[in-house]
Amino acid sequence: MTENTVTVREARAHLADHINRAEEGVPTVITRNGAPVAAVVPISDFEALEEAADVMLAREAEAVLAEGGTTVTMAELLADLFTEQDGEAA
């Protein structure tokens, strides 16, 4: 698989081309000031990445439970998340 690298400006100007390449299995890395900042990838690659992340998080959670780690309810988790967001917005 060949990788294509373009600047943000080039990506904007030729987005349809980069989407077509992604459909063909060729990712495009987008750079800003010479540093990679984003990528247009085939959806199958994106879905595989999400699935791998889910598996990794599940394994980490199982390890915490196996070590006797604490558990929380979904309501407690959501309350903590919203409290954190409110604190960041202030």
SULPE-V130291 format. One record per pair of residues at least 4 apart in sequence whose C-alpha atoms are under 8 Angstrom apart, sorted by sequence separation. I is the first residue (numbers start at 1). J is the second residue. D is the distance in Angstrom with one decimal. If there is no record, write none. Layout:
# SULPE-V130291
I,J,D + I,J,D
This chain:
# SULPE-V130291
6,10,5.8 + 7,11,6.1 + 8,12,6.2 + 9,13,6.3 + 10,14,6.1 + 11,15,5.2 + 14,18,6.6 + 15,19,6.2 + 16,20,6.1 + 17,21,6.2 + 18,22,6.2 + 19,23,6.3 + 20,24,6.4 + 21,25,6.4 + 22,26,4.8 + 31,35,5.0 + 32,36,6.5 + 41,45,6.5 + 42,46,6.6 + 43,47,6.1 + 44,48,6.1 + 45,49,6.2 + 46,50,6.3 + 47,51,6.1 + 48,52,6.1 + 49,53,6.2 + 50,54,6.2 + 51,55,6.2 + 52,56,6.2 + 53,57,6.1 + 54,58,6.1 + 55,59,6.2 + 56,60,6.2 + 57,61,6.2 + 58,62,6.2 + 59,63,6.2 + 60,64,6.3 + 61,65,6.3 + 62,66,6.1 + 63,67,6.3 + 64,68,6.5 + 65,69,4.9 + 72,76,6.0 + 73,77,6.3 + 74,78,6.1 + 75,79,6.1 + 76,80,6.2 + 77,81,6.2 + 78,82,6.1 + 79,83,6.1 + 80,84,6.2 + 81,85,6.3 + 82,86,6.1 + 83,87,6.2 + 84,88,6.3 + 85,89,6.2 + 86,90,6.4 + 6,11,6.2 + 21,26,5.1 + 22,27,5.3 + 31,36,4.2 + 32,37,6.5 + 41,46,6.7 + 64,69,5.0 + 65,70,7.1 + 72,77,6.5 + 21,27,6.8 + 22,28,7.3 + 30,36,5.7 + 31,37,5.4 + 64,70,7.8 + 65,71,7.7 + 11,18,7.2 + 21,28,7.8 + 29,36,6.5 + 30,37,5.9 + 31,38,7.0 + 29,37,7.6 + 30,38,5.1 + 18,27,7.8 + 29,38,6.0 + 30,39,5.6 + 18,28,6.4 + 29,39,4.4 + 30,40,7.8 + 28,39,5.5 + 29,40,6.6 + 27,39,6.8 + 28,40,5.1 + 27,40,5.6 + 28,41,6.5 + 27,41,4.5 + 26,41,7.0 + 27,42,6.6 + 25,41,7.5 + 26,42,7.1 + 25,42,5.6 + 22,40,6.5 + 24,42,7.6 + 11,30,6.8 + 22,41,5.1 + 23,42,5.6 + 22,42,4.5 + 23,43,7.8 + 19,40,6.9 + 22,43,7.8 + 4,26,7.3 + 6,28,7.2 + 8,30,5.8 + 18,40,6.9 + 19,41,8.0 + 3,26,6.1 + 4,27,6.4 + 5,28,5.5 + 6,29,6.4 + 7,30,5.4 + 8,31,6.0 + 1,25,7.3 + 2,26,6.1 + 3,27,5.6 + 4,28,4.6 + 5,29,4.7 + 6,30,5.1 + 7,31,4.7 + 8,32,6.0 + 1,26,6.2 + 2,27,7.6 + 3,28,6.0 + 4,29,6.1 + 5,30,5.9 + 6,31,6.1 + 7,32,6.0 + 3,29,7.2 + 5,31,7.2 + 7,34,7.7
